[in-house]
Amino acid sequence: MLRVLDVIFSLMGLIVAMPLLLVLTIVGLFDTGSPFFFQVRVGRCQQPFTLLKIRTMRPGTASVATHLADASDITPIGRLLRRTKLDELPQLWNVLTGDMSLVGPRPCLFNQQELIAERALRDIFCVRPGITGLAQVKGIDMSSPRLLAETEAQMIKALSTRSYFNYIFQTILGKGAGDQVKP
């Protein structure tokens, strides 16, 4: 049932957001010269998939977890996109293609070994990674791997249609800060 909701809402979201995505693409061309960001992440069953986002950092920035990135690498427009979460819009494509869900654990990088180990202990990789979830609305980021994995396990165990919508609405209303970059 949740996969059906993912397909319906991601398709509707992409259609409705198409004009905004076009504007963001043009702005991104002027801001960074390359509006989209593609990065291989750990997906369901620890299989790799390519995450799509609007670029918020200068091209050539090291591929590290957000909490390890340097704030000076984020462009001024990128700060706005992150604050409004508009940089996440292209991930609706990842949801539509089945690599992600709207609700699930945020996908990590393959070099985040501590987080991967904590998630493996708790069977987090049995579900699709998501755009938002319990950890995101609580403001728990990847800098606390054990707490993050414990929170994700709690979410997965109790995930229902009601909580699915709850996490989405809380995210839309601005709850949670997401992964923070170091100052």
N, C-alpha and C positions, 0 to 999 in steps of 0.2 A: 504494500500500500504506500509506504513512504517513497519508494522508487518512482511510483506513478506520480506522486505529488512533486517529486524532484523534476521529472520530465516536464510536467505541465507548467510549473512555476518558472523553471529556467527558460523554457521556450517563450513564455509570455514575457518574462523579464528581458530577454534579448530583443524581442520585437519592440517592446515599449522603450527600452533604453538605446535602441539603435541610433536615434538622432544625437543623444548625449555621447555615445561611444564615438560617433563620427567627429563631434566637436573635440572630445578628449584626444582623439588620434591627431587631429590638426594641431592642437595645443602642444601635444607631446612631440611632434615633429620640430616645432620651434624651440621647445624647452630642452630636449635632450638629443634631438636628431633621430631618435629611435623610440617611437611611442609605446611599443609593446616589449614586455619582458618575458622570456621563456626560461624556465628553470626546471631541471629534473628533480622530482621529489619522490618520497617514499609513499606508495599507495597501498591499497588493499592487498593483503597477503605479502606485504613488503615488495611488491612489484613496482618498478619505476614508471612514472608517467610525467608528462611535461605540463607544468602549471603555467597558465597564462595570466598575466596581470598587466596593468598600465605601469609603465616605468616611472618610478619616483626618485631613483638615484641616478647619478651620472653613469654613463656607459663606462665599463671597465672596472667598476667597483667590485671588490672581492666578493665571492659567493659564500657568504657566511649567514648564520642565523641572524635575524633582525636585531636581537638584543646584543649581538657582538659587532654590529655595523657602527660606523662612525657617523654621527649626526651631520657632519659637514659634507657628507656624500649625498645627502638628500637635497634636491633642488627646492627652491621656494614654492614652486607650483606643486612639487611632490609632497611637501608638508601639508598643503591644503587637501590634496587627494587622499592622503593617509588619514587625516583628521576626519574627513567626510566619508571615508571608506569607499570612495569612488574608484580607487585603484583595483578594487576587488571585482568590479563588474564583469570583466572578461572571464572570470572563473565560472560564470554561468554556462559558458561553453563546455568547460570541464565537467560540469554537472550534467549537462545534456548528453554528452558522449559517454557518461557512465564512469569516468575516472574519479569523480567526487560526488558528494551529496551536498545539499544545502546545509544540513546539520550533521556534524561529526567532528572527530578530532582534526585539528589543523595539520596539514601534511608537513612533515619535517624534511630536512636535507639528509642525504646519506652520510654526511660527515658528523651528524649529531648522534654519536654512538651511545652516549649515556641515556638520551631520551629514547632511542630505539630499543635499548635493553630494558628500560622501565616499561615501555609499551608492550614489548614482547612478553614480559612476565605477566601482564594483565590482559592478554589477548586483544589488545586495542586494534591490531592489524586485521582482525576478522571483519571489520566494517570499512566502508569507504571513508576516506578523509572528507572533511567538510569545510564549508566557508565559515560557519559559526557553530557555537555549541556552548555548553555549560561553562567551560573554562574561559571562553572569550567574554561571556557576559559577566563573569565574576572578576575579570581582569587578571587572570592567571596566565602568564606567558611561558615561553619555552626556556626561560632562564632558571626555572624551578622544575627540572625534569620529573622528579618523583611526585611532587604535588600535582603537576599537570597530568601525569598518567593516572594517578588515583582519581582525580576529578573526572577524567574522560571515562574511566571504567564505571564510575558512579552514573554518569550520563547514559552510557550504552546500556547498562543494566535496566535503567528506568525509562528508556526512550519510548515514547508513545506519540500518537498523532497530536495530542494536546501539547506535550512538551516540545515537540518539533515546531509547532506554530509559536509557542511561547519564546523559544530561543530566537526565531526569526524576527518576531515583533520587537523583542528587547534590543536586538542588534540594529534594526531599522530606527528605533527610537534613541539610539546612541549609547546604549548601556555597554560598559566595558571599554577598555582602551586599546586592546590588541597588544602585540609585541612592541615593546619600547626600544628605541635605539639608545645607545649610550651617549651621554651629553658630550 
